[in-house]
Amino acid sequence: MAMVILVTFTIYKDPETEAWFNALAGGLFILPFFLFSALAGQLADSGDKTKSSASSKAPRSES
């Protein structure tokens, strides 16, 4: 988002262009979450929860 602010305040001088660019940048930022959230939910529901949680935990070293 820092790049959006930098571009908005340094390159664009027209308020209409600034608003359009900010809307476009926000939409592009949210697009992957919107597109892949259903797929991620299906993948999460398809497998066994105990196996996935056990395999994702890092082994602990006993000191």
VMD Tcl script that builds the backbone (N, CA, C; Angstrom):
set m [mol new atoms 189]
animate dup $m
set s [atomselect $m all]
$s set {name element resname resid chain x y z} {
  {N N MET 1 A 0.811 -1.190 0.000}
  {CA C MET 1 A 0.000 0.000 0.000}
  {C C MET 1 A 0.861 1.264 0.000}
  {N N ALA 2 A 2.084 1.146 0.456}
  {CA C ALA 2 A 2.952 2.315 0.435}
  {C C ALA 2 A 3.224 2.772 -0.996}
  {N N MET 3 A 3.323 1.811 -1.897}
  {CA C MET 3 A 3.549 2.160 -3.296}
  {C C MET 3 A 2.351 2.905 -3.867}
  {N N VAL 4 A 1.152 2.514 -3.463}
  {CA C VAL 4 A -0.058 3.204 -3.926}
  {C C VAL 4 A -0.041 4.651 -3.456}
  {N N ILE 5 A 0.310 4.866 -2.211}
  {CA C ILE 5 A 0.358 6.231 -1.682}
  {C C ILE 5 A 1.440 7.043 -2.394}
  {N N LEU 6 A 2.596 6.420 -2.625}
  {CA C LEU 6 A 3.677 7.119 -3.317}
  {C C LEU 6 A 3.258 7.522 -4.727}
  {N N VAL 7 A 2.663 6.591 -5.449}
  {CA C VAL 7 A 2.238 6.893 -6.815}
  {C C VAL 7 A 1.124 7.923 -6.815}
  {N N THR 8 A 0.195 7.785 -5.885}
  {CA C THR 8 A -0.946 8.687 -5.854}
  {C C THR 8 A -0.524 10.130 -5.601}
  {N N PHE 9 A 0.361 10.341 -4.672}
  {CA C PHE 9 A 0.688 11.709 -4.294}
  {C C PHE 9 A 1.842 12.316 -5.079}
  {N N THR 10 A 2.600 11.512 -5.802}
  {CA C THR 10 A 3.720 12.098 -6.536}
  {C C THR 10 A 3.490 12.146 -8.037}
  {N N ILE 11 A 2.870 11.145 -8.602}
  {CA C ILE 11 A 2.722 11.091 -10.057}
  {C C ILE 11 A 1.433 11.748 -10.515}
  {N N TYR 12 A 0.322 11.358 -9.903}
  {CA C TYR 12 A -0.976 11.848 -10.377}
  {C C TYR 12 A -1.308 13.186 -9.729}
  {N N LYS 13 A -1.642 14.145 -10.555}
  {CA C LYS 13 A -2.028 15.466 -10.062}
  {C C LYS 13 A -3.527 15.698 -10.165}
  {N N ASP 14 A -4.208 14.905 -10.959}
  {CA C ASP 14 A -5.642 15.052 -11.163}
  {C C ASP 14 A -6.399 14.233 -10.106}
  {N N PRO 15 A -7.316 14.841 -9.337}
  {CA C PRO 15 A -8.045 14.096 -8.295}
  {C C PRO 15 A -8.863 12.929 -8.844}
  {N N GLU 16 A -9.398 13.067 -10.047}
  {CA C GLU 16 A -10.187 11.973 -10.629}
  {C C GLU 16 A -9.284 10.771 -10.950}
  {N N THR 17 A -8.102 11.031 -11.453}
  {CA C THR 17 A -7.154 9.957 -11.751}
  {C C THR 17 A -6.658 9.301 -10.478}
  {N N GLU 18 A -6.445 10.090 -9.441}
  {CA C GLU 18 A -6.028 9.542 -8.152}
  {C C GLU 18 A -7.087 8.596 -7.593}
  {N N ALA 19 A -8.336 8.998 -7.651}
  {CA C ALA 19 A -9.420 8.169 -7.135}
  {C C ALA 19 A -9.536 6.877 -7.935}
  {N N TRP 20 A -9.402 6.976 -9.260}
  {CA C TRP 20 A -9.475 5.791 -10.104}
  {C C TRP 20 A -8.337 4.823 -9.800}
  {N N PHE 21 A -7.135 5.347 -9.636}
  {CA C PHE 21 A -5.975 4.505 -9.350}
  {C C PHE 21 A -6.106 3.837 -7.982}
  {N N ASN 22 A -6.573 4.564 -6.983}
  {CA C ASN 22 A -6.752 3.977 -5.653}
  {C C ASN 22 A -7.797 2.874 -5.669}
  {N N ALA 23 A -8.871 3.068 -6.404}
  {CA C ALA 23 A -9.893 2.030 -6.509}
  {C C ALA 23 A -9.351 0.801 -7.230}
  {N N LEU 24 A -8.597 1.009 -8.275}
  {CA C LEU 24 A -8.000 -0.103 -9.013}
  {C C LEU 24 A -7.006 -0.876 -8.143}
  {N N ALA 25 A -6.174 -0.171 -7.410}
  {CA C ALA 25 A -5.185 -0.826 -6.550}
  {C C ALA 25 A -5.866 -1.623 -5.444}
  {N N GLY 26 A -6.904 -1.072 -4.859}
  {CA C GLY 26 A -7.637 -1.809 -3.828}
  {C C GLY 26 A -8.309 -3.048 -4.381}
  {N N GLY 27 A -8.884 -2.936 -5.567}
  {CA C GLY 27 A -9.519 -4.094 -6.198}
  {C C GLY 27 A -8.526 -5.183 -6.546}
  {N N LEU 28 A -7.364 -4.802 -7.049}
  {CA C LEU 28 A -6.339 -5.790 -7.377}
  {C C LEU 28 A -5.780 -6.456 -6.131}
  {N N PHE 29 A -5.734 -5.725 -5.021}
  {CA C PHE 29 A -5.260 -6.301 -3.769}
  {C C PHE 29 A -6.235 -7.351 -3.240}
  {N N ILE 30 A -7.516 -7.117 -3.362}
  {CA C ILE 30 A -8.536 -8.010 -2.812}
  {C C ILE 30 A -8.857 -9.170 -3.756}
  {N N LEU 31 A -8.588 -9.035 -5.034}
  {CA C LEU 31 A -8.964 -10.029 -6.032}
  {C C LEU 31 A -8.497 -11.452 -5.715}
  {N N PRO 32 A -7.243 -11.710 -5.339}
  {CA C PRO 32 A -6.854 -13.094 -5.051}
  {C C PRO 32 A -7.615 -13.702 -3.875}
  {N N PHE 33 A -7.896 -12.909 -2.851}
  {CA C PHE 33 A -8.658 -13.416 -1.713}
  {C C PHE 33 A -10.074 -13.788 -2.142}
  {N N PHE 34 A -10.655 -12.978 -2.985}
  {CA C PHE 34 A -12.002 -13.241 -3.474}
  {C C PHE 34 A -12.040 -14.480 -4.360}
  {N N LEU 35 A -11.053 -14.628 -5.222}
  {CA C LEU 35 A -11.045 -15.742 -6.167}
  {C C LEU 35 A -10.742 -17.081 -5.511}
  {N N PHE 36 A -9.831 -17.108 -4.560}
  {CA C PHE 36 A -9.351 -18.376 -4.025}
  {C C PHE 36 A -9.926 -18.755 -2.666}
  {N N SER 37 A -10.819 -17.957 -2.095}
  {CA C SER 37 A -11.359 -18.294 -0.775}
  {C C SER 37 A -12.243 -19.534 -0.819}
  {N N ALA 38 A -13.033 -19.702 -1.863}
  {CA C ALA 38 A -13.891 -20.886 -1.957}
  {C C ALA 38 A -13.053 -22.141 -2.145}
  {N N LEU 39 A -12.026 -22.076 -2.968}
  {CA C LEU 39 A -11.150 -23.218 -3.172}
  {C C LEU 39 A -10.428 -23.593 -1.877}
  {N N ALA 40 A -9.970 -22.608 -1.148}
  {CA C ALA 40 A -9.298 -22.878 0.122}
  {C C ALA 40 A -10.248 -23.526 1.119}
  {N N GLY 41 A -11.484 -23.094 1.140}
  {CA C GLY 41 A -12.471 -23.709 2.028}
  {C C GLY 41 A -12.753 -25.150 1.656}
  {N N GLN 42 A -12.842 -25.439 0.377}
  {CA C GLN 42 A -13.061 -26.812 -0.058}
  {C C GLN 42 A -11.872 -27.697 0.289}
  {N N LEU 43 A -10.676 -27.197 0.098}
  {CA C LEU 43 A -9.492 -27.979 0.453}
  {C C LEU 43 A -9.409 -28.216 1.959}
  {N N ALA 44 A -9.783 -27.244 2.738}
  {CA C ALA 44 A -9.738 -27.394 4.186}
  {C C ALA 44 A -10.769 -28.404 4.677}
  {N N ASP 45 A -11.924 -28.458 4.024}
  {CA C ASP 45 A -12.977 -29.375 4.442}
  {C C ASP 45 A -12.793 -30.788 3.898}
  {N N SER 46 A -11.926 -30.971 2.922}
  {CA C SER 46 A -11.833 -32.284 2.278}
  {C C SER 46 A -11.014 -33.299 3.063}
  {N N GLY 47 A -10.086 -32.854 3.865}
  {CA C GLY 47 A -9.192 -33.791 4.546}
  {C C GLY 47 A -9.518 -33.959 6.009}
  {N N ASP 48 A -8.782 -34.879 6.617}
  {CA C ASP 48 A -8.942 -35.146 8.041}
  {C C ASP 48 A -8.235 -34.055 8.848}
  {N N LYS 49 A -8.943 -33.483 9.797}
  {CA C LYS 49 A -8.392 -32.341 10.544}
  {C C LYS 49 A -7.258 -32.762 11.486}
  {N N THR 50 A -7.360 -33.941 12.067}
  {CA C THR 50 A -6.325 -34.346 13.025}
  {C C THR 50 A -4.995 -34.624 12.328}
  {N N LYS 51 A -5.048 -35.220 11.140}
  {CA C LYS 51 A -3.807 -35.475 10.414}
  {C C LYS 51 A -3.160 -34.179 9.946}
  {N N SER 52 A -3.968 -33.254 9.461}
  {CA C SER 52 A -3.392 -32.006 8.965}
  {C C SER 52 A -2.834 -31.150 10.097}
  {N N SER 53 A -3.495 -31.142 11.232}
  {CA C SER 53 A -2.971 -30.346 12.344}
  {C C SER 53 A -1.740 -30.994 12.950}
  {N N ALA 54 A -1.688 -32.326 12.986}
  {CA C ALA 54 A -0.514 -33.006 13.522}
  {C C ALA 54 A 0.683 -32.841 12.601}
  {N N SER 55 A 0.460 -32.857 11.310}
  {CA C SER 55 A 1.578 -32.727 10.374}
  {C C SER 55 A 2.074 -31.293 10.269}
  {N N SER 56 A 1.231 -30.332 10.602}
  {CA C SER 56 A 1.653 -28.944 10.488}
  {C C SER 56 A 2.375 -28.423 11.716}
  {N N LYS 57 A 2.285 -29.148 12.820}
  {CA C LYS 57 A 2.978 -28.697 14.035}
  {C C LYS 57 A 4.462 -29.021 13.942}
  {N N ALA 58 A 5.266 -28.100 14.376}
  {CA C ALA 58 A 6.718 -28.303 14.356}
  {C C ALA 58 A 7.119 -29.180 15.542}
  {N N PRO 59 A 8.084 -30.056 15.330}
  {CA C PRO 59 A 8.527 -30.886 16.457}
  {C C PRO 59 A 9.176 -30.023 17.533}
  {N N ARG 60 A 8.899 -30.352 18.754}
  {CA C ARG 60 A 9.458 -29.587 19.878}
  {C C ARG 60 A 10.690 -30.280 20.419}
  {N N SER 61 A 11.651 -29.503 20.775}
  {CA C SER 61 A 12.838 -30.071 21.416}
  {C C SER 61 A 12.690 -29.934 22.910}
  {N N GLU 62 A 12.893 -31.002 23.610}
  {CA C GLU 62 A 12.747 -31.000 25.074}
  {C C GLU 62 A 14.093 -30.661 25.691}
  {N N SER 63 A 14.125 -29.525 26.375}
  {CA C SER 63 A 15.376 -29.095 26.997}
  {C C SER 63 A 15.271 -29.142 28.492}
}
mol reanalyze $m
mol bondsrecalc $m
mol representation Tube
mol addrep $m
